[in-house]
Every structure is written in C-alpha cells, then in structure tokens.
C-alpha cells in the first residue's frame, strides 16, 4: 500500500524505472568505437581524444535523461556531437579578423599587419633550418644579434643595433645594463602608461634604477634636470609620450639640449622613441612625429623603439647607438631572456628593405593605409554600398576619420569615407559581426555601425560583405 501511495503522489518509482530503461539503451563506447564513422575520427584525431570525446558526449546525454529527456540518441547523433566537441576543443583561439574600425595600428587586433613579403620570409625560415646562430664563414657558432643589424644601422645612422622581443624589453634591458643601482632622471610629464598596464615608473623600478622626477606635468625646464644631477646619477631619460598629448601651457627641453647636458656631466642620454617612425608624417596630413634618426642626430646615446607600430613590422624592440654601449647591452645576461626569435628576425629584415629602397608606401601595409587617397577610399566605400543595396541591405556612404592608433600620433586623424548601416538593434548587430566565423570589428557612432575601408585589407572585401549581409538579415 505504501508503494502505491508513493506512486500516486509523485510517480518517483515509475520515473526512476523509465530513466533506468533509457540509460540502459544508450550505446556503449566499445560499440561506438567499431563503427566506420568512429574509425575515421580515430584516424584523424587518435584514440585517446575519441575516447574522451565519446565519454563527454554520452555523459551529457546521461545527464539529459536524469533531467527528464525521453529520447535516445542514435549512434550517428553521438558521433556527430563527438566530432563537434573535437572541433571546438582543437580550434585555435588566435584567429584572423577584419578590422573595419579605422584604427590603423590597432594594439588589440595585433598592431601592424605584415606585408606579404615579410610573411613569406617568416614562413620560409620557420619550416627549415637556418643560420640563426651559425657563422657560415667560419663553420661554427655565431650570434643571432647580428641579423638585420646592418639594415638598422643604414636606416638610423647608428654605429650598432640590437633587436629584442619588444620595446618594453628594450627599455628594461637598456636601464638594467647601463644604470642599475643608480639614479635616472625623467620629466614628470613623461611618466607614461601604455596598453596592458606597462608603466615607465614600474619598468624603471624593475631595472634596479632609482627614479628621479623633475619638473611638472606640463612644464619641465633644462635647469630642472641640471639641479637634479648628483654623483649617483646614471642617465637622463626621455620617454616620448606617443599615446597622449599635453596641450596649452607646456615646456620641454629639446632632445639636443638634454643630450648635451648629459654629455657635459658624463652621463648616458637615453631615449624611448616608442613608435618607430622613420617617415615624415606631415607628408600625409598628420601631425609631426619625432623620428628615430632625429633622436640619434640630436645626440641621444641609445634610442629604443617598437617594430610593430609605425615601422609596420613584427613584434620586436630595437635599440641603437654607439658600438661600446650596444655591446654592453648585447653582453648583459638579460639580453638572452628577451632575445628575439628567428621568425621575427626574418620578417623584420623583409620589413626594413622597402625603407632602404624607398618603396615603403608601396609595400608596407601600414603606410599603404596611411597614404591612401580620399578618392580611393570613397570609391571603395561606394562599391561596398552598391553590393549591399543589390541584395536588399540598406547602407550609405558618409565622411569620417581614421586614426593611426597603436600609441602613435594621439589626436591626429585622417579623412576617410565610411560605409554606414543604420539599425534598430545596432549593438546586437555589432556583437553578431564580432562573433561571426570571420569576426568583424567596426565602430558605432550615433546609432550607426561604421565600416572604414582604410583598415580593411583588399582581399577581405568579399568576406566583409558576406558577414554584413548574413548578420543584417539574421537580426532584422
């Protein structure tokens, strides 16, 4: 009687019996492994992963039955789900994207896209042996630090150069090797922070130097540096504030003045130029950006800069200056910890070549984008618009601005033409494009989603339009 009452009240015993029956009907892993479909998966992925995938999928079906599911999956369903699980766990998290934001050197999107020549050079070196640390002439051990040095010397006019894995490492190595245990003087207006929380005061502390701040946020005079020099001073340090701009009532000494003051006191003069500019940016309608050679011509001992910003190359940091100082950097133990790899060296060599031959605006993607004419941008935006209108997607072409980005030329803008799509659910559309199979990053302004042709690579046009059409129709 008690059993009957329980069954009438909540049906628990009957439910449990039904769940048990369904669970017993699930196929065993052994029976699945001998199917032709599983054998194909095993050939591609290996038995260990197939077992893990099948256990995971069957576990999910077991849980679904406990939660009330009443259908038993077929072998094909389970194997399909297993294949999908394998696809997801093995899919790379680093994937190509379409940058339609108009930010040319977009740090979050990988900074500078490489030229095809640089990418090919990297790939060629990656898949074979090379003379990375082999001296072909003597048939013995060589040094990776000599690669691309002659090209950098030719471009900068420096006596010597050293490449490390990024500019933060270059600054850290420079300060550690030349100034550890001593005071380094810097203007308060240059205590910068760049993306990812990299702060000049922090890296100076990590290098073992004592930071000495002089002047104020907006005004620092040469006399401020002079008064701060003591017997324990090791260097005068200048950090070019390339990711922000102080306007109005401002004063900073010239680099040449700081270099001369340092020389008069037998101190190092160190310059973090940062952006890696070698071209006159005013030629392209931008504000003036100090160049790397200008820092050396001003008399600064060591100049450091990034390779993947305005230089338009791979991630790397470059130090250049007199041979005796660069040799100190080269021999310091930290240099090995921050050394650059063979792929970056190959890509960097290919990136530098057009600078030397005078073809950089034709062959470097960053400078191709910067130098694009207004008519070219407008024609491309109109062609996008016409393609979308032909399939029923409303769009217009409007004027706007691109930005250099990457912590370079803050406040400078380049006129452009934008493809604009108005949508009632514009945030949802932007999110859908970011999550598309080839993610698209655009920007929203006044309720419109804007796509800038300046930063979309020509080979990506078809993918961009397909993404827009698919997602607009899906959300409408």
C-alpha positions, -999 to +999 in steps of 0.1 A: +000+000+000+028+024+009+043+018-025+010+026-042+006+058-023+041+070-033+035+062-069+002+081-069+017+110-051+048+118-073+054+088-096+090+086-084+095+048-088+079+048-123+101+078-133+132+061-120+124+029-138+119+048-171+152+067-166+169+034-159+155+019-191+166+049-212+201+049-197+205+012-205+196+019-241+225+043-246+251+026-267+284+015-251+316+033-260+330-001-273+301-005-297+306+031-310+344+026-315+339-001-340+316+019-363+331+032-396+324+068-385+344+064-353+373+047-372+375+077-395+376+101-364+402+079-348+424+081-379+422+119-378+423+126-340+437+095-323+421+070-300+427+089-268+408+120-279+380+100-294+375+081-261+375+114-242+350+129-266+326+099-265+327+099-227+320+136-226+291+133-251+275+102-235+279+119-201+258+148-214+231+125-227+230+107-194+226+140-176+198+150-200+179+117-192+183+124-155+169+159-162+138+144-180+148+138-216+129+109-231+146+103-264+177+081-270+203+095-295+213+074-324+249+064-329+252+090-357+239+117-333+266+108-307+294+106-332+283+139-347+283+155-313+317+139-306+331+154-338+317+188-328+333+186-294+366+177-310+363+207-334+357+231-305+385+219-282+410+218-310+400+251-327+427+278-323+418+308-302+440+331-322+422+337-355+422+362-384+398+392-381+386+420-403+395+454-388+369+479-401+373+502-371+395+527-389+423+524-363+453+515-384+478+503-357+452+485-335+470+471-305+441+448-295+440+434-331+477+426-333+491+460-343+508+461-377+497+436-404+528+423-421+535+427-458+532+396-479+569+396-484+575+397-446+550+369-440+566+348-467+601+353-453+588+343-418+572+312-432+603+302-452+625+304-421+600+287-398+599+254-417+636+248-422+670+252-405+688+285-408+720+302-398+703+318-368+733+313-346+757+298-371+786+316-387+787+303-423+822+317-429+839+300-400+817+270-399+809+274-362+788+291-336+776+326-345+752+352-329+716+359-337+722+395-327+740+403-359+710+396-382+693+428-395+719+450-377+734+464-409+699+473-422+691+491-389+725+509-390+719+521-425+684+534-417+693+551-384+729+562-389+738+544-356+771+526-351+753+495-338+719+480-331+703+452-311+669+436-316+649+421-286+614+408-283+595+441-278+601+477-268+593+472-232+621+446-231+644+471-249+638+498-222+642+473-194+675+460-209+688+495-215+682+507-180+693+474-163+726+471-183+736+508-182+721+523-150+712+496-124+718+509-089+720+545-100+696+574-104+678+581-137+662+615-142+629+618-161+604+646-166+571+641-147+553+647-180+568+616-194+558+590-167+536+573-193+515+542-192+508+523-224+483+495-232+484+464-209+494+484-178+531+489-189+543+520-169+576+537-172+580+541-134+574+503-129+599+492-156+624+516-142+620+502-107+622+466-121+655+475-137+671+485-104+674+522-110+661+549-087+636+571-105+641+609-100+612+630-113+618+666-123+596+694-134+558+693-135+532+675-156+531+703-183+564+722-178+599+709-174+630+730-180+666+720-187+675+736-153+652+711-136+674+682-150+706+701-141+696+707-105+687+670-100+721+657-111+741+641-083+772+619-080+748+589-082+731+600-114+735+574-142+714+589-170+689+614-183+659+596-197+633+608-222+602+588-229+583+602-260+546+604-249+533+590-282+499+578-268+488+612-254+493+649-259+496+677-234+484+710-249+484+746-238+510+760-213+538+734-219+575+733-220+600+705-226+638+709-234+650+699-268+665+664-271+697+680-282+698+701-250+692+670-228+719+651-248+744+679-243+737+683-206+742+645-202+775+647-221+787+676-200+782+655-169+795+623-184+761+607-182+741+585-205+713+601-225+685+575-232+655+580-254+625+558-257+611+570-290+585+542-290+566+545-322+593+536-347+586+564-371+610+569-400+589+589-424+579+625-422+543+621-411+534+657-421+536+645-457+504+625-451+484+652-434+493+641-399+510+660-371+548+657-368+560+625-351+597+626-340+616+600-360+642+575-348+671+591-368+662+625-354+668+612-318+702+600-327+711+631-346+701+651-315+729+633-297+710+608-276+732+578-268+706+550-270+673+552-288+647+524-284+615+518-305+589+492-314+590+473-347+553+467-349+539+502-347+547+528-374+576+507-386+550+482-397+569+450-389+567+421-365+567+424-327+602+434-317+620+461-298+651+478-313+680+496-296+705+516-315+735+537-305+773+537-301+791+503-305+805+503-270+771+508-254+753+484-276+779+458-268+772+463-231+736+455-239+744+426-260+766+410-233+742+415-204+725+383-191+691+399-195+697+401-233+692+363-236+660+364-217+645+390-240+661+378-273+640+377-305+632+346-324+641+336-360+607+343-375+606+378-362+641+385-375+632+372-409+600+393-410+619+424-397+646+421-424+619+420-451+601+449-435+632+471-435+641+465-471+614+489-486+626+516-463+661+513-477+649+511-513+624+540-509+593+519-516+578+517-482+545+535-491+540+510-519+549+478-500+542+483-463+505+478-453+506+504-426+519+531-449+497+520-477+467+526-454+481+560-442+488+572-477+455+561-494+438+590-512+404+602-504+391+593-539+404+557-534+386+553-501+354+569-514+353+546-544+358+515-523+331+525-498+307+532-527+314+498-542+306+482-508+273+502-507+263+492-542+270+455-534+248+457-503+220+476-520+218+449-547+209+423-521+185+445-502+207+458-474+204+495-468+236+514-465+250+549-471+285+564-475+294+592-452+325+612-444+346+605-413+380+600-399+406+572-394+431+571-366+467+559-366+464+542-332+489+519-315+500+547-291+511+569-320+501+604-331+474+610-305+448+634-318+458+631-354+431+620-378+429+611-415+398+620-435+381+589-449+348+576-464+327+553-442+301+527-450+273+534-426+245+510-417+216+522-395+199+495-375+174+495-346+195+468-329+229+482-338+246+469-307+233+434-314+244+436-350+279+447-339+281+418-315+270+394-341+297+406-365+323+402-338+312+366-333+309+357-370+331+330-384+355+357-396+350+383-369+345+419-380+352+448-357+335+481-366+325+512-346+292+526-335+286+563-338+251+579-333+233+547-337+250+537-369+276+509-375+305+523-394+330+504-416+362+522-426+378+509-459+412+523-449+418+494-425+401+466-444+426+447-464+416+445-501+415+407-500+389+409-472+362+428-491+342+397-501+343+383-466+333+416-451+303+420-473+292+384-467+294+389-430+273+421-432+246+406-454+243+374-433+241+392-400+218+421-410+193+396-424+196+373-394+189+401-370+163+420-390 
